[in-house]
Amino acid sequence: MLNRLPHLLVYSRIVIGLLCVVLASQGIAWRVSIFVLMLIGLLTDIFDGILARRLGVSTVALRKLDSIVDRFFWLMILLSCYILYPQYIQSILVYVVIILLCEGIVFAISFLRFGKAPSPHNLISKVWGISVTWSFGVIILTGTSHITFMIMFGLAVLSRFDSALIYCLLRTWDHDIPSFRHALAIRNGQPIKRNRLFNG
């Protein structure tokens, strides 16, 4: 049963994301609950990988599932923000579209080269994840997030650029690549050092 805990944590983010949307549809009075649920979702994202590595069940399939569920979860948080504050989200929609386009480019590169979805789990994406939580948290609680959102946007573009370079440089598909420099080392046949806490 313990070995299934990382999978349960991953799947729990689907439920949490959908629950946030349901609560958002009930009105702004539920914004604190949505904020708390978002933080719980972030914790499940942090600990699913750590537990999987500690339990020895960190498989490629689990890492790919984790990446897909992460994207679904944050899209649900974005949808929740839109339901709560449609005018503000419409005002930043162009930036959201740019982020989604960057994400699509990374997917396209990985699928065209290797026929698989990307799962780099690069370190800058971890920093971006923190900024996403910060930015969405401010939006959920206050209805606006100018400075924090722009910081998040910049990190989003940088992290997707790093991911795109990773899948351009790799000769064969791989996952848990800390940065494009590590991908370049792999391409040149050199060993790389992964962070034991954040990468497999």
N, CA and C atoms as an extended XYZ file, in Angstrom:
600
Properties=species:S:1:pos:R:3:atomname:S:1:resname:S:1:resid:I:1 pbc="F F F"
N         0.832       -1.204        0.000 N   MET     1
C         0.000        0.000        0.000 CA  MET     1
C         0.868        1.256        0.000 C   MET     1
N         1.956        1.238        0.781 N   LEU     2
C         2.840        2.391        0.876 CA  LEU     2
C         3.447        2.735       -0.469 C   LEU     2
N         3.737        1.706       -1.272 N   ASN     3
C         4.326        1.940       -2.586 CA  ASN     3
C         3.377        2.651       -3.542 C   ASN     3
N         2.092        2.611       -3.247 N   ARG     4
C         1.101        3.263       -4.102 CA  ARG     4
C         0.869        4.724       -3.711 C   ARG     4
N         1.457        5.131       -2.588 N   LEU     5
C         1.238        6.486       -2.095 CA  LEU     5
C         1.656        7.566       -3.098 C   LEU     5
N         2.824        7.450       -3.774 N   PRO     6
C         3.170        8.469       -4.773 CA  PRO     6
C         2.123        8.601       -5.872 C   PRO     6
N         1.574        7.474       -6.344 N   HIS     7
C         0.519        7.526       -7.364 CA  HIS     7
C        -0.733        8.208       -6.824 C   HIS     7
N        -1.083        7.899       -5.572 N   LEU     8
C        -2.269        8.517       -4.978 CA  LEU     8
C        -2.091       10.024       -4.844 C   LEU     8
N        -0.872       10.451       -4.505 N   LEU     9
C        -0.606       11.887       -4.395 CA  LEU     9
C        -0.738       12.568       -5.752 C   LEU     9
N        -0.239       11.898       -6.798 N   VAL    10
C        -0.366       12.462       -8.147 CA  VAL    10
C        -1.837       12.598       -8.528 C   VAL    10
N        -2.603       11.527       -8.377 N   TYR    11
C        -4.017       11.551       -8.762 CA  TYR    11
C        -4.832       12.508       -7.897 C   TYR    11
N        -4.376       12.731       -6.663 N   SER    12
C        -5.127       13.635       -5.783 CA  SER    12
C        -5.170       15.046       -6.353 C   SER    12
N        -4.155       15.439       -7.147 N   ARG    13
C        -4.148       16.784       -7.719 CA  ARG    13
C        -5.253       16.967       -8.757 C   ARG    13
N        -5.661       15.885       -9.402 N   ILE    14
C        -6.797       15.970      -10.322 CA  ILE    14
C        -8.053       16.334       -9.543 C   ILE    14
N        -8.278       15.642       -8.432 N   VAL    15
C        -9.445       15.897       -7.587 CA  VAL    15
C        -9.383       17.301       -7.004 C   VAL    15
N        -8.213       17.693       -6.505 N   ILE    16
C        -8.062       19.016       -5.896 CA  ILE    16
C        -8.321       20.113       -6.925 C   ILE    16
N        -7.767       19.948       -8.128 N   GLY    17
C        -7.976       20.942       -9.174 CA  GLY    17
C        -9.436       21.107       -9.534 C   GLY    17
N       -10.140       19.988       -9.702 N   LEU    18
C       -11.573       20.037      -10.025 CA  LEU    18
C       -12.378       20.642       -8.879 C   LEU    18
N       -11.994       20.319       -7.646 N   LEU    19
C       -12.694       20.865       -6.488 CA  LEU    19
C       -12.528       22.382       -6.417 C   LEU    19
N       -11.339       22.879       -6.780 N   CYS    20
C       -11.114       24.326       -6.806 CA  CYS    20
C       -12.055       25.006       -7.793 C   CYS    20
N       -12.252       24.388       -8.953 N   VAL    21
C       -13.160       24.951       -9.960 CA  VAL    21
C       -14.587       24.974       -9.418 C   VAL    21
N       -14.999       23.887       -8.764 N   VAL    22
C       -16.354       23.813       -8.205 CA  VAL    22
C       -16.547       24.906       -7.149 C   VAL    22
N       -15.560       25.082       -6.267 N   LEU    23
C       -15.675       26.099       -5.223 CA  LEU    23
C       -15.682       27.502       -5.818 C   LEU    23
N       -14.858       27.720       -6.856 N   ALA    24
C       -14.829       29.030       -7.502 CA  ALA    24
C       -16.186       29.376       -8.095 C   ALA    24
N       -16.874       28.362       -8.618 N   SER    25
C       -18.196       28.601       -9.203 CA  SER    25
C       -19.235       28.975       -8.147 C   SER    25
N       -18.899       28.720       -6.879 N   GLN    26
C       -19.808       29.063       -5.791 CA  GLN    26
C       -19.626       30.500       -5.311 C   GLN    26
N       -18.575       31.169       -5.800 N   GLY    27
C       -18.411       32.578       -5.466 CA  GLY    27
C       -17.121       32.895       -4.748 C   GLY    27
N       -16.846       34.180       -4.636 N   ILE    28
C       -15.589       34.673       -4.084 CA  ILE    28
C       -15.423       34.343       -2.600 C   ILE    28
N       -16.505       34.045       -1.931 N   ALA    29
C       -16.435       33.711       -0.503 CA  ALA    29
C       -15.580       32.465       -0.250 C   ALA    29
N       -15.373       31.670       -1.292 N   TRP    30
C       -14.606       30.431       -1.150 CA  TRP    30
C       -13.130       30.608       -1.523 C   TRP    30
N       -12.674       31.855       -1.720 N   ARG    31
C       -11.308       32.068       -2.212 CA  ARG    31
C       -10.241       31.552       -1.244 C   ARG    31
N       -10.452       31.674        0.048 N   VAL    32
C        -9.457       31.181        1.011 CA  VAL    32
C        -9.368       29.660        0.941 C   VAL    32
N       -10.503       29.010        0.814 N   SER    33
C       -10.507       27.542        0.692 CA  SER    33
C        -9.781       27.109       -0.574 C   SER    33
N        -9.992       27.838       -1.673 N   ILE    34
C        -9.308       27.527       -2.930 CA  ILE    34
C        -7.801       27.713       -2.765 C   ILE    34
N        -7.424       28.780       -2.075 N   PHE    35
C        -6.000       29.044       -1.817 CA  PHE    35
C        -5.372       27.905       -1.019 C   PHE    35
N        -6.055       27.461        0.024 N   VAL    36
C        -5.543       26.356        0.859 CA  VAL    36
C        -5.430       25.076        0.038 C   VAL    36
N        -6.432       24.791       -0.778 N   LEU    37
C        -6.390       23.600       -1.626 CA  LEU    37
C        -5.246       23.668       -2.625 C   LEU    37
N        -4.986       24.856       -3.162 N   MET    38
C        -3.865       25.017       -4.084 CA  MET    38
C        -2.541       24.688       -3.390 C   MET    38
N        -2.383       25.144       -2.143 N   LEU    39
C        -1.170       24.844       -1.386 CA  LEU    39
C        -1.049       23.349       -1.110 C   LEU    39
N        -2.167       22.705       -0.819 N   ILE    40
C        -2.159       21.254       -0.603 CA  ILE    40
C        -1.726       20.549       -1.897 C   ILE    40
N        -2.253       21.028       -3.036 N   GLY    41
C        -1.847       20.460       -4.319 CA  GLY    41
C        -0.359       20.620       -4.559 C   GLY    41
N         0.189       21.786       -4.205 N   LEU    42
C         1.627       22.001       -4.349 CA  LEU    42
C         2.415       21.018       -3.494 C   LEU    42
N         1.960       20.787       -2.263 N   LEU    43
C         2.653       19.847       -1.370 CA  LEU    43
C         2.631       18.432       -1.931 C   LEU    43
N         1.498       18.038       -2.523 N   THR    44
C         1.448       16.694       -3.118 CA  THR    44
C         2.440       16.593       -4.276 C   THR    44
N         2.614       17.693       -5.005 N   ASP    45
C         3.558       17.702       -6.121 CA  ASP    45
C         4.995       17.589       -5.627 C   ASP    45
N         5.285       18.209       -4.502 N   ILE    46
C         6.638       18.148       -3.940 CA  ILE    46
C         6.949       16.749       -3.423 C   ILE    46
N         5.994       16.195       -2.694 N   PHE    47
C         6.289       14.955       -1.976 CA  PHE    47
C         6.066       13.686       -2.791 C   PHE    47
N         5.298       13.758       -3.900 N   ASP    48
C         5.113       12.516       -4.664 CA  ASP    48
C         6.445       12.016       -5.226 C   ASP    48
N         7.249       12.934       -5.773 N   GLY    49
C         8.533       12.532       -6.329 CA  GLY    49
C         9.531       12.099       -5.264 C   GLY    49
N         9.552       12.852       -4.149 N   ILE    50
C        10.476       12.508       -3.057 CA  ILE    50
C        10.159       11.125       -2.509 C   ILE    50
N         8.869       10.859       -2.263 N   LEU    51
C         8.469        9.547       -1.740 CA  LEU    51
C         8.737        8.439       -2.746 C   LEU    51
N         8.482        8.724       -4.031 N   ALA    52
C         8.713        7.705       -5.059 CA  ALA    52
C        10.172        7.288       -5.097 C   ALA    52
N        11.075        8.271       -4.965 N   ARG    53
C        12.506        7.934       -4.979 CA  ARG    53
C        12.915        7.201       -3.708 C   ARG    53
N        12.367        7.618       -2.574 N   ARG    54
C        12.688        6.945       -1.315 CA  ARG    54
C        12.169        5.512       -1.300 C   ARG    54
N        11.006        5.287       -1.918 N   LEU    55
C        10.404        3.954       -1.926 CA  LEU    55
C        10.884        3.098       -3.092 C   LEU    55
N        11.663        3.696       -3.981 N   GLY    56
C        12.189        2.952       -5.125 CA  GLY    56
C        11.168        2.669       -6.196 C   GLY    56
N        10.142        3.533       -6.317 N   VAL    57
C         9.097        3.313       -7.324 CA  VAL    57
C         9.032        4.484       -8.311 C   VAL    57
N        10.122        5.215       -8.431 N   SER    58
C        10.163        6.368       -9.341 CA  SER    58
C        10.429        5.880      -10.764 C   SER    58
N         9.372        5.500      -11.465 N   THR    59
C         9.482        4.975      -12.821 CA  THR    59
C         9.289        6.091      -13.846 C   THR    59
N         9.657        5.797      -15.089 N   VAL    60
C         9.446        6.755      -16.179 CA  VAL    60
C         7.953        7.037      -16.339 C   VAL    60
N         7.129        6.006      -16.233 N   ALA    61
C         5.684        6.176      -16.387 CA  ALA    61
C         5.129        7.114      -15.316 C   ALA    61
N         5.601        6.971      -14.086 N   LEU    62
C         5.135        7.829      -13.007 CA  LEU    62
C         5.557        9.270      -13.238 C   LEU    62
N         6.779        9.487      -13.714 N   ARG    63
C         7.271       10.835      -13.953 CA  ARG    63
C         6.481       11.509      -15.086 C   ARG    63
N         6.169       10.735      -16.120 N   LYS    64
C         5.374       11.293      -17.226 CA  LYS    64
C         3.957       11.624      -16.752 C   LYS    64
N         3.374       10.725      -15.949 N   LEU    65
C         2.045       10.969      -15.392 CA  LEU    65
C         2.065       12.223      -14.527 C   LEU    65
N         3.100       12.374      -13.721 N   ASP    66
C         3.241       13.535      -12.851 CA  ASP    66
C         3.262       14.827      -13.664 C   ASP    66
N         3.982       14.824      -14.778 N   SER    67
C         4.069       16.015      -15.633 CA  SER    67
C         2.703       16.369      -16.222 C   SER    67
N         1.976       15.368      -16.692 N   ILE    68
C         0.665       15.609      -17.297 CA  ILE    68
C        -0.318       16.136      -16.258 C   ILE    68
N        -0.331       15.505      -15.080 N   VAL    69
C        -1.262       15.920      -14.024 CA  VAL    69
C        -0.919       17.324      -13.526 C   VAL    69
N         0.376       17.647      -13.446 N   ASP    70
C         0.781       19.001      -13.043 CA  ASP    70
C         0.153       20.043      -13.957 C   ASP    70
N         0.241       19.802      -15.244 N   ARG    71
C        -0.317       20.764      -16.205 CA  ARG    71
C        -1.834       20.888      -16.048 C   ARG    71
N        -2.495       19.756      -15.861 N   PHE    72
C        -3.943       19.773      -15.645 CA  PHE    72
C        -4.290       20.557      -14.381 C   PHE    72
N        -3.566       20.313      -13.310 N   PHE    73
C        -3.837       20.962      -12.026 CA  PHE    73
C        -3.745       22.479      -12.150 C   PHE    73
N        -2.662       22.971      -12.773 N   TRP    74
C        -2.495       24.425      -12.858 CA  TRP    74
C        -3.476       25.053      -13.841 C   TRP    74
N        -3.894       24.314      -14.842 N   LEU    75
C        -4.948       24.823      -15.719 CA  LEU    75
C        -6.271       24.963      -14.956 C   LEU    75
N        -6.537       24.041      -14.043 N   MET    76
C        -7.733       24.137      -13.216 CA  MET    76
C        -7.650       25.326      -12.260 C   MET    76
N        -6.454       25.603      -11.747 N   ILE    77
C        -6.277       26.775      -10.891 CA  ILE    77
C        -6.491       28.045      -11.702 C   ILE    77
N        -5.964       28.062      -12.929 N   LEU    78
C        -6.179       29.212      -13.813 CA  LEU    78
C        -7.669       29.394      -14.099 C   LEU    78
N        -8.363       28.301      -14.374 N   LEU    79
C        -9.801       28.370      -14.627 CA  LEU    79
C       -10.537       28.885      -13.392 C   LEU    79
N       -10.101       28.455      -12.225 N   SER    80
C       -10.715       28.935      -10.983 CA  SER    80
C       -10.536       30.441      -10.848 C   SER    80
N        -9.326       30.926      -11.174 N   CYS    81
C        -9.064       32.367      -11.111 CA  CYS    81
C        -9.955       33.112      -12.106 C   CYS    81
N       -10.135       32.532      -13.278 N   TYR    82
C       -10.984       33.172      -14.290 CA  TYR    82
C       -12.433       33.261      -13.818 C   TYR    82
N       -12.906       32.194      -13.186 N   ILE    83
C       -14.281       32.193      -12.675 CA  ILE    83
C       -14.445       33.264      -11.603 C   ILE    83
N       -13.423       33.402      -10.739 N   LEU    84
C       -13.498       34.384       -9.661 CA  LEU    84
C       -13.327       35.815      -10.164 C   LEU    84
N       -12.351       36.000      -11.074 N   TYR    85
C       -11.995       37.352      -11.515 CA  TYR    85
C       -11.838       37.396      -13.043 C   TYR    85
N       -12.938       37.268      -13.774 N   PRO    86
C       -12.852       37.175      -15.238 CA  PRO    86
C       -12.197       38.398      -15.892 C   PRO    86
N       -12.463       39.585      -15.389 N   GLN    87
C       -11.907       40.787      -16.008 CA  GLN    87
C       -10.391       40.831      -15.884 C   GLN    87
N        -9.874       40.474      -14.712 N   TYR    88
C        -8.420       40.501      -14.541 CA  TYR    88
C        -7.748       39.444      -15.415 C   TYR    88
N        -8.272       38.250      -15.433 N   ILE    89
C        -7.664       37.185      -16.237 CA  ILE    89
C        -7.708       37.546      -17.716 C   ILE    89
N        -8.792       38.192      -18.158 N   GLN    90
C        -8.852       38.642      -19.550 CA  GLN    90
C        -7.774       39.674      -19.838 C   GLN    90
N        -7.405       40.487      -18.839 N   SER    91
C        -6.393       41.524      -19.041 CA  SER    91
C        -4.987       40.940      -19.198 C   SER    91
N        -4.767       39.722      -18.707 N   ILE    92
C        -3.445       39.087      -18.822 CA  ILE    92
C        -3.483       37.895      -19.776 C   ILE    92
N        -4.573       37.774      -20.515 N   LEU    93
C        -4.776       36.592      -21.354 CA  LEU    93
C        -3.678       36.414      -22.393 C   LEU    93
N        -3.163       37.510      -22.951 N   VAL    94
C        -2.132       37.402      -23.976 CA  VAL    94
C        -0.881       36.729      -23.408 C   VAL    94
N        -0.551       37.030      -22.160 N   TYR    95
C         0.617       36.405      -21.520 CA  TYR    95
C         0.358       34.918      -21.265 C   TYR    95
N        -0.866       34.600      -20.872 N   VAL    96
C        -1.229       33.199      -20.650 CA  VAL    96
C        -1.105       32.413      -21.953 C   VAL    96
N        -1.575       33.014      -23.054 N   VAL    97
C        -1.490       32.352      -24.364 CA  VAL    97
C        -0.034       32.127      -24.756 C   VAL    97
N         0.833       33.100      -24.482 N   ILE    98
C         2.259       32.951      -24.806 CA  ILE    98
C         2.854       31.781      -24.019 C   ILE    98
N         2.501       31.685      -22.739 N   ILE    99
C         2.999       30.567      -21.922 CA  ILE    99
C         2.530       29.230      -22.502 C   ILE    99
N         1.257       29.160      -22.873 N   LEU   100
C         0.716       27.924      -23.433 CA  LEU   100
C         1.367       27.591      -24.772 C   LEU   100
N         1.668       28.609      -25.581 N   LEU   101
C         2.358       28.383      -26.852 CA  LEU   101
C         3.769       27.847      -26.614 C   LEU   101
N         4.463       28.418      -25.631 N   CYS   102
C         5.803       27.926      -25.286 CA  CYS   102
C         5.747       26.474      -24.839 C   CYS   102
N         4.723       26.161      -24.045 N   GLU   103
C         4.525       24.777      -23.600 CA  GLU   103
C         4.266       23.868      -24.794 C   GLU   103
N         3.448       24.355      -25.727 N   GLY   104
C         3.151       23.577      -26.922 CA  GLY   104
C         4.390       23.316      -27.770 C   GLY   104
N         5.289       24.288      -27.832 N   ILE   105
C         6.530       24.119      -28.597 CA  ILE   105
C         7.381       23.008      -28.000 C   ILE   105
N         7.474       22.980      -26.679 N   VAL   106
C         8.247       21.928      -26.008 CA  VAL   106
C         7.642       20.561      -26.308 C   VAL   106
N         6.307       20.464      -26.224 N   PHE   107
C         5.624       19.210      -26.540 CA  PHE   107
C         5.898       18.801      -27.984 C   PHE   107
N         5.815       19.767      -28.897 N   ALA   108
C         6.016       19.461      -30.314 CA  ALA   108
C         7.421       18.938      -30.575 C   ALA   108
N         8.418       19.564      -29.966 N   ILE   109
C         9.804       19.123      -30.150 CA  ILE   109
C         9.980       17.698      -29.658 C   ILE   109
N         9.464       17.420      -28.454 N   SER   110
C         9.619       16.086      -27.875 CA  SER   110
C         8.881       15.028      -28.695 C   SER   110
N         7.655       15.338      -29.121 N   PHE   111
C         6.886       14.367      -29.900 CA  PHE   111
C         7.489       14.154      -31.283 C   PHE   111
N         7.930       15.224      -31.933 N   LEU   112
C         8.494       15.082      -33.274 CA  LEU   112
C         9.816       14.327      -33.257 C   LEU   112
N        10.607       14.525      -32.239 N   ARG   113
C        11.923       13.871      -32.184 CA  ARG   113
C        11.856       12.465      -31.603 C   ARG   113
N        10.979       12.275      -30.581 N   PHE   114
C        11.014       11.004      -29.857 CA  PHE   114
C         9.666       10.291      -29.766 C   PHE   114
N         8.593       10.956      -30.184 N   GLY   115
C         7.280       10.333      -30.101 CA  GLY   115
C         6.761       10.198      -28.688 C   GLY   115
N         7.290       11.008      -27.764 N   LYS   116
C         6.873       10.944      -26.366 CA  LYS   116
C         6.663       12.355      -25.829 C   LYS   116
N         5.831       12.441      -24.785 N   ALA   117
C         5.620       13.727      -24.122 CA  ALA   117
C         6.868       14.101      -23.319 C   ALA   117
N         7.166       15.385      -23.208 N   PRO   118
C         8.343       15.796      -22.436 CA  PRO   118
C         8.132       15.610      -20.943 C   PRO   118
N         9.211       15.342      -20.235 N   SER   119
C         9.169       15.231      -18.783 CA  SER   119
C        10.538       15.604      -18.221 C   SER   119
N        10.979       16.842      -18.471 N   PRO   120
C        12.353       17.201      -18.086 CA  PRO   120
C        12.546       17.390      -16.585 C   PRO   120
N        11.519       17.903      -15.887 N   HIS   121
C        11.648       18.218      -14.463 CA  HIS   121
C        12.946       18.991      -14.194 C   HIS   121
N        13.236       19.944      -15.073 N   ASN   122
C        14.445       20.743      -14.912 CA  ASN   122
C        14.316       21.677      -13.708 C   ASN   122
N        15.460       22.083      -13.189 N   LEU   123
C        15.472       22.827      -11.937 CA  LEU   123
C        14.790       24.190      -12.063 C   LEU   123
N        14.940       24.864      -13.214 N   ILE   124
C        14.312       26.172      -13.354 CA  ILE   124
C        12.794       26.053      -13.357 C   ILE   124
N        12.283       24.896      -13.781 N   SER   125
C        10.826       24.704      -13.738 CA  SER   125
C        10.342       24.581      -12.295 C   SER   125
N        11.229       24.115      -11.394 N   LYS   126
C        10.872       24.060       -9.977 CA  LYS   126
C        10.713       25.480       -9.430 C   LYS   126
N        11.646       26.357       -9.827 N   VAL   127
C        11.554       27.763       -9.414 CA  VAL   127
C        10.292       28.393       -9.996 C   VAL   127
N        10.020       28.065      -11.258 N   TRP   128
C         8.804       28.573      -11.900 CA  TRP   128
C         7.560       28.108      -11.151 C   TRP   128
N         7.564       26.856      -10.709 N   GLY   129
C         6.425       26.327       -9.962 CA  GLY   129
C         6.156       27.115       -8.693 C   GLY   129
N         7.232       27.531       -8.010 N   ILE   130
C         7.064       28.357       -6.812 CA  ILE   130
C         6.438       29.703       -7.175 C   ILE   130
N         6.916       30.284       -8.283 N   SER   131
C         6.379       31.584       -8.708 CA  SER   131
C         4.924       31.476       -9.147 C   SER   131
N         4.548       30.332       -9.732 N   VAL   132
C         3.155       30.106      -10.122 CA  VAL   132
C         2.264       30.102       -8.877 C   VAL   132
N         2.704       29.376       -7.854 N   THR   133
C         1.939       29.319       -6.605 CA  THR   133
C         1.811       30.704       -5.995 C   THR   133
N         2.894       31.445       -5.972 N   TRP   134
C         2.905       32.800       -5.428 CA  TRP   134
C         1.940       33.696       -6.204 C   TRP   134
N         2.057       33.667       -7.526 N   SER   135
C         1.232       34.537       -8.365 CA  SER   135
C        -0.243       34.187       -8.274 C   SER   135
N        -0.571       32.907       -8.433 N   PHE   136
C        -1.969       32.492       -8.351 CA  PHE   136
C        -2.539       32.728       -6.953 C   PHE   136
N        -1.695       32.555       -5.943 N   GLY   137
C        -2.149       32.803       -4.578 CA  GLY   137
C        -2.579       34.248       -4.394 C   GLY   137
N        -1.780       35.177       -4.917 N   VAL   138
C        -2.122       36.596       -4.825 CA  VAL   138
C        -3.401       36.891       -5.608 C   VAL   138
N        -3.510       36.289       -6.794 N   ILE   139
C        -4.723       36.497       -7.602 CA  ILE   139
C        -5.955       35.988       -6.872 C   ILE   139
N        -5.876       34.775       -6.343 N   ILE   140
C        -7.028       34.174       -5.665 CA  ILE   140
C        -7.477       35.020       -4.474 C   ILE   140
N        -6.510       35.531       -3.717 N   LEU   141
C        -6.853       36.249       -2.489 CA  LEU   141
C        -7.207       37.720       -2.717 C   LEU   141
N        -6.643       38.329       -3.782 N   THR   142
C        -6.827       39.774       -3.958 CA  THR   142
C        -7.480       40.160       -5.279 C   THR   142
N        -7.460       39.274       -6.264 N   GLY   143
C        -8.056       39.599       -7.552 CA  GLY   143
C        -7.126       40.298       -8.517 C   GLY   143
N        -5.857       40.466       -8.149 N   THR   144
C        -4.871       41.080       -9.037 CA  THR   144
C        -3.482       40.613       -8.637 C   THR   144
N        -2.524       40.719       -9.568 N   SER   145
C        -1.175       40.207       -9.268 CA  SER   145
C        -0.186       40.705      -10.305 C   SER   145
N        -0.060       42.012      -10.463 N   HIS   146
C         0.732       42.566      -11.560 CA  HIS   146
C         2.203       42.170      -11.495 C   HIS   146
N         2.886       42.486      -10.401 N   ILE   147
C         4.327       42.229      -10.300 CA  ILE   147
C         4.607       40.740      -10.231 C   ILE   147
N         3.899       40.023       -9.351 N   THR   148
C         4.154       38.590       -9.197 CA  THR   148
C         3.828       37.825      -10.473 C   THR   148
N         2.788       38.265      -11.186 N   PHE   149
C         2.449       37.575      -12.428 CA  PHE   149
C         3.538       37.769      -13.475 C   PHE   149
N         4.099       38.961      -13.591 N   MET   150
C         5.126       39.211      -14.592 CA  MET   150
C         6.413       38.456      -14.261 C   MET   150
N         6.717       38.316      -12.966 N   ILE   151
C         7.863       37.483      -12.569 CA  ILE   151
C         7.609       36.040      -12.987 C   ILE   151
N         6.401       35.563      -12.725 N   MET   152
C         6.022       34.205      -13.112 CA  MET   152
C         6.099       34.026      -14.620 C   MET   152
N         5.633       35.026      -15.364 N   PHE   153
C         5.658       34.958      -16.821 CA  PHE   153
C         7.097       34.847      -17.333 C   PHE   153
N         7.998       35.661      -16.793 N   GLY   154
C         9.395       35.599      -17.216 CA  GLY   154
C        10.024       34.243      -16.936 C   GLY   154
N         9.756       33.702      -15.762 N   LEU   155
C        10.296       32.387      -15.413 CA  LEU   155
C         9.672       31.286      -16.270 C   LEU   155
N         8.405       31.465      -16.643 N   ALA   156
C         7.736       30.488      -17.510 CA  ALA   156
C         8.441       30.402      -18.859 C   ALA   156
N         8.728       31.564      -19.451 N   VAL   157
C         9.395       31.582      -20.758 CA  VAL   157
C        10.800       30.990      -20.646 C   VAL   157
N        11.540       31.352      -19.595 N   LEU   158
C        12.892       30.831      -19.413 CA  LEU   158
C        12.881       29.313      -19.212 C   LEU   158
N        11.953       28.825      -18.405 N   SER   159
C        11.907       27.386      -18.129 CA  SER   159
C        11.516       26.598      -19.372 C   SER   159
N        10.594       27.148      -20.190 N   ARG   160
C        10.207       26.460      -21.423 CA  ARG   160
C        11.318       26.511      -22.455 C   ARG   160
N        12.075       27.601      -22.475 N   PHE   161
C        13.221       27.687      -23.373 CA  PHE   161
C        14.272       26.645      -22.990 C   PHE   161
N        14.506       26.499      -21.684 N   ASP   162
C        15.445       25.498      -21.185 CA  ASP   162
C        14.959       24.093      -21.553 C   ASP   162
N        13.656       23.835      -21.380 N   SER   163
C        13.098       22.520      -21.717 CA  SER   163
C        13.212       22.234      -23.213 C   SER   163
N        12.954       23.264      -24.031 N   ALA   164
C        13.062       23.087      -25.483 CA  ALA   164
C        14.491       22.742      -25.882 C   ALA   164
N        15.460       23.426      -25.286 N   LEU   165
C        16.863       23.122      -25.575 CA  LEU   165
C        17.221       21.702      -25.149 C   LEU   165
N        16.691       21.279      -24.012 N   ILE   166
C        16.971       19.920      -23.530 CA  ILE   166
C        16.557       18.890      -24.577 C   ILE   166
N        15.334       19.030      -25.113 N   TYR   167
C        14.845       18.024      -26.054 CA  TYR   167
C        15.356       18.238      -27.473 C   TYR   167
N        15.977       19.375      -27.720 N   CYS   168
C        16.704       19.552      -28.979 CA  CYS   168
C        18.078       18.898      -28.910 C   CYS   168
N        18.687       18.927      -27.716 N   LEU   169
C        20.050       18.438      -27.559 CA  LEU   169
C        20.127       16.927      -27.354 C   LEU   169
N        19.158       16.348      -26.664 N   LEU   170
C        19.194       14.915      -26.386 CA  LEU   170
C        19.144       14.104      -27.681 C   LEU   170
N        19.930       13.037      -27.726 N   ARG   171
C        19.891       12.134      -28.879 CA  ARG   171
C        18.791       11.088      -28.720 C   ARG   171
N        18.486       10.720      -27.474 N   THR   172
C        17.389        9.808      -27.162 CA  THR   172
C        16.573       10.419      -26.029 C   THR   172
N        15.283       10.067      -25.969 N   TRP   173
C        14.403       10.647      -24.955 CA  TRP   173
C        14.889       10.309      -23.554 C   TRP   173
N        14.802       11.259      -22.671 N   ASP   174
C        15.168       11.046      -21.269 CA  ASP   174
C        14.312       11.964      -20.410 C   ASP   174
N        14.386       11.774      -19.119 N   HIS   175
C        13.598       12.584      -18.191 CA  HIS   175
C        14.472       13.000      -17.019 C   HIS   175
N        13.961       13.919      -16.218 N   ASP   176
C        14.693       14.420      -15.050 CA  ASP   176
C        16.072       14.955      -15.429 C   ASP   176
N        16.095       15.894      -16.351 N   ILE   177
C        17.338       16.534      -16.790 CA  ILE   177
C        17.399       17.912      -16.126 C   ILE   177
N        18.367       18.164      -15.247 N   PRO   178
C        18.377       19.413      -14.482 CA  PRO   178
C        18.409       20.691      -15.314 C   PRO   178
N        19.110       20.667      -16.460 N   SER   179
C        19.180       21.871      -17.300 CA  SER   179
C        19.668       21.495      -18.693 C   SER   179
N        19.655       22.468      -19.612 N   PHE   180
C        20.125       22.186      -20.974 CA  PHE   180
C        21.621       21.870      -20.981 C   PHE   180
N        22.367       22.407      -20.011 N   ARG   181
C        23.802       22.083      -19.933 CA  ARG   181
C        24.003       20.600      -19.630 C   ARG   181
N        23.140       20.054      -18.801 N   HIS   182
C        23.216       18.622      -18.500 CA  HIS   182
C        22.837       17.798      -19.732 C   HIS   182
N        21.854       18.295      -20.502 N   ALA   183
C        21.481       17.607      -21.743 CA  ALA   183
C        22.642       17.613      -22.729 C   ALA   183
N        23.371       18.722      -22.780 N   LEU   184
C        24.533       18.806      -23.665 CA  LEU   184
C        25.608       17.816      -23.233 C   LEU   184
N        25.791       17.670      -21.910 N   ALA   185
C        26.764       16.706      -21.400 CA  ALA   185
C        26.359       15.283      -21.775 C   ALA   185
N        25.063       14.967      -21.648 N   ILE   186
C        24.569       13.645      -22.025 CA  ILE   186
C        24.806       13.413      -23.510 C   ILE   186
N        24.538       14.425      -24.315 N   ARG   187
C        24.741       14.316      -25.763 CA  ARG   187
C        26.203       13.991      -26.093 C   ARG   187
N        27.115       14.542      -25.299 N   ASN   188
C        28.548       14.323      -25.525 CA  ASN   188
C        29.080       13.084      -24.804 C   ASN   188
N        28.165       12.290      -24.234 N   GLY   189
C        28.570       11.046      -23.586 CA  GLY   189
C        29.171       11.215      -22.217 C   GLY   189
N        28.924       12.364      -21.592 N   GLN   190
C        29.488       12.631      -20.278 CA  GLN   190
C        28.459       12.331      -19.191 C   GLN   190
N        28.920       11.849      -18.041 N   PRO   191
C        27.983       11.595      -16.938 CA  PRO   191
C        27.509       12.919      -16.339 C   PRO   191
N        26.292       12.933      -15.806 N   ILE   192
C        25.778       14.136      -15.156 CA  ILE   192
C        25.410       13.817      -13.717 C   ILE   192
N        25.393       14.858      -12.916 N   LYS   193
C        25.015       14.710      -11.514 CA  LYS   193
C        23.626       15.281      -11.336 C   LYS   193
N        22.679       14.438      -10.955 N   ARG   194
C        21.308       14.865      -10.712 CA  ARG   194
C        21.117       15.207       -9.235 C   ARG   194
N        20.241       16.133       -8.966 N   ASN   195
C        19.890       16.476       -7.601 CA  ASN   195
C        19.024       15.368       -7.017 C   ASN   195
N        19.458       14.749       -5.940 N   ARG   196
C        18.747       13.599       -5.385 CA  ARG   196
C        17.373       13.971       -4.844 C   ARG   196
N        17.206       15.243       -4.465 N   LEU   197
C        15.936       15.667       -3.895 CA  LEU   197
C        14.905       15.933       -4.994 C   LEU   197
N        15.351       16.537       -6.120 N   PHE   198
C        14.416       16.981       -7.141 CA  PHE   198
C        14.433       16.138       -8.411 C   PHE   198
N        15.504       15.403       -8.651 N   ASN   199
C        15.608       14.608       -9.866 CA  ASN   199
C        15.939       13.172       -9.532 C   ASN   199
N        15.531       12.258      -10.464 N   GLY   200
C        15.730       10.836      -10.213 CA  GLY   200
C        17.178       10.424      -10.205 C   GLY   200
